[in-house]
Amino acid sequence: MISTAYAMGTSGAPGQQGGGAFGGLLMILIIFGIFYFLLVRPQMKRQKEHAKMLESLRKGDRVITTGGLHGTIVGIKDDVAVLKIAEDVKVEVSKNAVAAIKERSGGE
């Protein structure tokens, strides 16, 4: 009967095991970096653009709300926009509910 014995343990000198922990930490940092640049940063950019768009709202702009209403702004007060959605039909919506400006009024 032939038996084979294999040496168990680590190869290399003692004290070289720290490289594995550093490599794992480096991999986690790379994953977080990719996550930040692919998800977090673009979302922050969109939020800034949306806030800028909300600040530029004015009477006469045709807008679309997050709920899908299409209307024309007939008044703005504080954080509320008054939309005319049909003849003699006006609704008040939060300015944050305005998703996009469909058409600018006059001078732009």
Backbone as CSV, one residue per row, in Angstrom:
resi,resn,N_x,N_y,N_z,CA_x,CA_y,CA_z,C_x,C_y,C_z
1,MET,0.833,-1.153,0.000,0.000,0.000,0.000,0.896,1.240,0.000
2,ILE,0.556,2.198,-0.879,1.341,3.417,-1.009,0.533,4.565,-0.435
3,SER,1.157,5.308,0.439,0.464,6.464,1.007,1.234,7.720,0.654
4,THR,0.493,8.777,0.436,1.101,10.053,0.083,0.714,11.072,1.139
5,ALA,1.678,11.813,1.601,1.406,12.827,2.606,1.625,14.198,1.984
6,TYR,0.726,15.053,2.251,0.839,16.432,1.757,1.081,17.353,2.942
7,ALA,1.920,18.313,2.715,2.191,19.277,3.782,1.031,20.260,3.831
8,MET,0.549,20.540,4.997,-0.540,21.482,5.152,0.013,22.744,5.785
9,GLY,-0.601,23.854,5.491,-0.143,25.101,6.056,0.030,26.116,4.942
10,THR,0.677,27.197,5.286,0.862,28.266,4.315,2.220,28.149,3.677
11,SER,2.291,28.582,2.478,3.594,28.628,1.844,4.175,30.006,2.066
12,GLY,5.449,30.101,2.154,6.085,31.391,2.359,6.464,31.574,3.806
13,ALA,7.096,32.658,4.058,7.596,32.940,5.398,6.468,33.449,6.287
14,PRO,6.599,33.235,7.575,5.597,33.783,8.486,5.589,35.305,8.408
15,GLY,4.388,35.902,8.545,4.289,37.355,8.489,3.894,37.874,7.110
16,GLN,3.752,37.013,6.137,3.353,37.447,4.797,1.859,37.298,4.586
17,GLN,1.113,36.952,5.597,-0.315,36.748,5.457,-1.083,38.056,5.394
18,GLY,-0.528,39.162,5.796,-1.198,40.453,5.791,-1.567,40.916,4.390
19,GLY,-0.904,40.441,3.380,-1.203,40.835,1.999,-2.611,40.453,1.590
20,GLY,-3.116,39.334,2.086,-4.470,38.907,1.759,-5.514,39.849,2.321
21,ALA,-5.303,40.321,3.528,-6.238,41.256,4.152,-6.207,42.603,3.417
22,PHE,-5.027,43.051,3.052,-4.899,44.310,2.318,-5.568,44.196,0.944
23,GLY,-5.396,43.064,0.295,-6.020,42.844,-1.010,-7.542,42.859,-0.915
24,GLY,-8.072,42.260,0.153,-9.520,42.255,0.363,-10.052,43.652,0.621
25,LEU,-9.333,44.410,1.431,-9.724,45.789,1.717,-9.670,46.641,0.453
26,LEU,-8.633,46.442,-0.333,-8.498,47.173,-1.589,-9.661,46.853,-2.536
27,MET,-10.058,45.598,-2.593,-11.168,45.186,-3.459,-12.476,45.843,-3.006
28,ILE,-12.696,45.906,-1.704,-13.906,46.542,-1.179,-13.917,48.029,-1.523
29,LEU,-12.768,48.694,-1.378,-12.673,50.118,-1.725,-12.934,50.350,-3.213
30,ILE,-12.438,49.473,-4.048,-12.678,49.592,-5.492,-14.171,49.427,-5.795
31,ILE,-14.812,48.468,-5.142,-16.252,48.252,-5.354,-17.043,49.482,-4.914
32,PHE,-16.698,50.056,-3.758,-17.380,51.270,-3.304,-17.133,52.433,-4.257
33,GLY,-15.936,52.531,-4.798,-15.631,53.585,-5.767,-16.475,53.448,-7.022
34,ILE,-16.575,52.245,-7.523,-17.412,52.002,-8.710,-18.868,52.314,-8.392
35,PHE,-19.353,51.871,-7.245,-20.727,52.134,-6.813,-20.985,53.635,-6.761
36,TYR,-20.038,54.391,-6.190,-20.202,55.839,-6.081,-20.291,56.494,-7.456
37,PHE,-19.371,56.159,-8.349,-19.340,56.825,-9.650,-20.455,56.374,-10.589
38,LEU,-20.987,55.180,-10.409,-22.055,54.701,-11.299,-23.460,55.002,-10.772
39,LEU,-23.623,55.114,-9.451,-24.965,55.292,-8.908,-25.149,56.584,-8.119
40,VAL,-24.306,56.839,-7.151,-24.506,57.961,-6.237,-24.271,59.299,-6.929
41,ARG,-23.168,59.447,-7.594,-22.820,60.731,-8.221,-23.833,61.157,-9.290
42,PRO,-24.244,60.262,-10.213,-25.257,60.681,-11.191,-26.587,61.066,-10.538
43,GLN,-26.972,60.380,-9.458,-28.217,60.714,-8.762,-28.129,62.103,-8.152
44,MET,-26.992,62.438,-7.551,-26.813,63.763,-6.979,-26.874,64.834,-8.073
45,LYS,-26.316,64.535,-9.226,-26.344,65.482,-10.343,-27.783,65.720,-10.809
46,ARG,-28.566,64.633,-10.911,-29.973,64.767,-11.312,-30.758,65.593,-10.302
47,GLN,-30.494,65.398,-9.008,-31.192,66.157,-7.980,-30.876,67.641,-8.088
48,LYS,-29.623,67.976,-8.345,-29.238,69.383,-8.501,-29.913,69.991,-9.725
49,GLU,-29.950,69.253,-10.843,-30.602,69.747,-12.054,-32.095,69.954,-11.823
50,HIS,-32.734,69.031,-11.095,-34.167,69.147,-10.816,-34.435,70.366,-9.939
51,ALA,-33.594,70.578,-8.920,-33.759,71.746,-8.047,-33.587,73.042,-8.841
52,LYS,-32.640,73.056,-9.756,-32.411,74.236,-10.604,-33.624,74.488,-11.500
53,MET,-34.192,73.416,-12.039,-35.375,73.532,-12.895,-36.556,74.070,-12.091
54,LEU,-36.726,73.599,-10.851,-37.828,74.076,-10.016,-37.676,75.561,-9.695
55,GLU,-36.452,76.011,-9.497,-36.215,77.425,-9.216,-36.528,78.303,-10.429
56,SER,-36.421,77.733,-11.623,-36.631,78.525,-12.838,-38.085,78.527,-13.313
57,LEU,-38.991,77.849,-12.596,-40.400,77.820,-13.008,-40.992,79.221,-12.980
58,ARG,-41.833,79.522,-13.972,-42.505,80.819,-14.003,-43.853,80.683,-14.706
59,LYS,-44.672,81.719,-14.575,-46.002,81.706,-15.196,-45.876,81.461,-16.692
60,GLY,-46.806,80.667,-17.199,-46.860,80.406,-18.629,-46.119,79.154,-19.064
61,ASP,-45.273,78.598,-18.207,-44.554,77.366,-18.563,-45.530,76.199,-18.626
62,ARG,-45.399,75.392,-19.673,-46.170,74.149,-19.764,-45.325,73.070,-19.112
63,VAL,-45.922,72.360,-18.141,-45.167,71.386,-17.360,-45.885,70.047,-17.305
64,ILE,-45.139,69.044,-16.887,-45.671,67.705,-16.646,-45.329,67.368,-15.196
65,THR,-46.310,66.891,-14.445,-46.066,66.522,-13.055,-45.674,65.052,-12.958
66,THR,-45.198,64.668,-11.781,-44.829,63.266,-11.569,-46.046,62.352,-11.666
67,GLY,-47.236,62.902,-11.436,-48.467,62.120,-11.552,-48.988,62.030,-12.976
68,GLY,-48.340,62.731,-13.910,-48.733,62.660,-15.315,-49.651,63.783,-15.769
69,LEU,-49.943,64.745,-14.898,-50.774,65.874,-15.317,-49.979,66.813,-16.213
70,HIS,-50.613,67.250,-17.291,-50.024,68.252,-18.178,-50.798,69.539,-17.941
71,GLY,-50.080,70.625,-17.722,-50.770,71.872,-17.481,-49.868,73.067,-17.678
72,THR,-50.467,74.235,-17.556,-49.747,75.496,-17.686,-49.745,76.186,-16.329
73,ILE,-48.585,76.679,-15.926,-48.476,77.368,-14.643,-49.147,78.735,-14.753
74,VAL,-50.108,78.975,-13.856,-50.779,80.273,-13.831,-50.443,81.042,-12.560
75,GLY,-49.758,80.395,-11.633,-49.357,81.074,-10.419,-48.380,80.238,-9.625
76,ILE,-47.493,80.919,-8.904,-46.522,80.236,-8.051,-46.487,80.976,-6.721
77,LYS,-46.625,80.225,-5.632,-46.506,80.819,-4.307,-45.778,79.830,-3.400
78,ASP,-44.685,80.292,-2.831,-43.830,79.475,-1.967,-43.480,78.148,-2.641
79,ASP,-43.954,77.029,-2.080,-43.645,75.711,-2.635,-44.819,75.112,-3.394
80,VAL,-45.750,75.959,-3.839,-46.944,75.486,-4.544,-47.026,76.142,-5.911
81,ALA,-47.349,75.328,-6.906,-47.583,75.851,-8.254,-49.049,75.616,-8.601
82,VAL,-49.688,76.633,-9.165,-51.082,76.510,-9.588,-51.061,76.220,-11.084
83,LEU,-51.638,75.065,-11.454,-51.658,74.638,-12.856,-53.056,74.748,-13.432
84,LYS,-53.122,75.230,-14.642,-54.386,75.206,-15.391,-54.302,73.971,-16.269
85,ILE,-55.182,72.995,-15.978,-55.118,71.730,-16.716,-56.232,71.615,-17.759
86,ALA,-57.234,72.467,-17.660,-58.317,72.512,-18.641,-58.990,73.874,-18.499
87,GLU,-59.918,74.177,-19.375,-60.637,75.454,-19.297,-61.358,75.548,-17.955
88,ASP,-61.097,76.593,-17.208,-61.696,76.836,-15.890,-61.380,75.757,-14.858
89,VAL,-60.294,75.003,-15.043,-59.890,73.990,-14.060,-58.449,74.274,-13.643
90,LYS,-58.294,74.635,-12.371,-56.962,74.914,-11.835,-56.730,74.010,-10.632
91,VAL,-55.511,73.497,-10.527,-55.145,72.657,-9.389,-53.852,73.186,-8.784
92,GLU,-53.725,72.992,-7.491,-52.491,73.348,-6.813,-51.684,72.080,-6.599
93,VAL,-50.412,72.129,-6.991,-49.514,70.992,-6.787,-48.240,71.492,-6.133
94,SER,-47.593,70.619,-5.432,-46.297,70.951,-4.863,-45.307,71.181,-6.000
95,LYS,-44.445,72.178,-5.836,-43.441,72.426,-6.879,-42.562,71.196,-7.090
96,ASN,-42.338,70.428,-6.031,-41.525,69.210,-6.156,-42.181,68.160,-7.046
97,ALA,-43.499,68.274,-7.253,-44.209,67.315,-8.095,-44.033,67.613,-9.579
98,VAL,-43.458,68.749,-9.921,-43.213,69.074,-11.326,-42.006,68.268,-11.786
99,ALA,-42.235,67.389,-12.756,-41.166,66.510,-13.233,-40.366,67.137,-14.355
100,ALA,-41.023,67.897,-15.235,-40.318,68.454,-16.388,-41.055,69.658,-16.938
101,ILE,-40.305,70.505,-17.584,-40.885,71.618,-18.310,-41.036,71.184,-19.752
102,LYS,-42.267,71.166,-20.202,-42.553,70.717,-21.571,-42.276,71.839,-22.578
103,GLU,-42.661,73.050,-22.193,-42.523,74.198,-23.101,-42.371,75.459,-22.264
104,ARG,-41.379,76.253,-22.616,-41.138,77.517,-21.904,-42.063,78.593,-22.421
105,SER,-42.431,79.509,-21.498,-43.261,80.625,-21.922,-42.380,81.665,-22.616
106,GLY,-42.905,82.266,-23.623,-42.330,83.362,-24.383,-40.836,83.508,-24.489
107,GLY,-40.223,84.375,-23.654,-38.926,84.954,-23.898,-37.679,84.092,-23.904
108,GLU,-37.690,82.792,-23.895,-36.434,82.049,-23.923,-36.181,81.457,-25.220
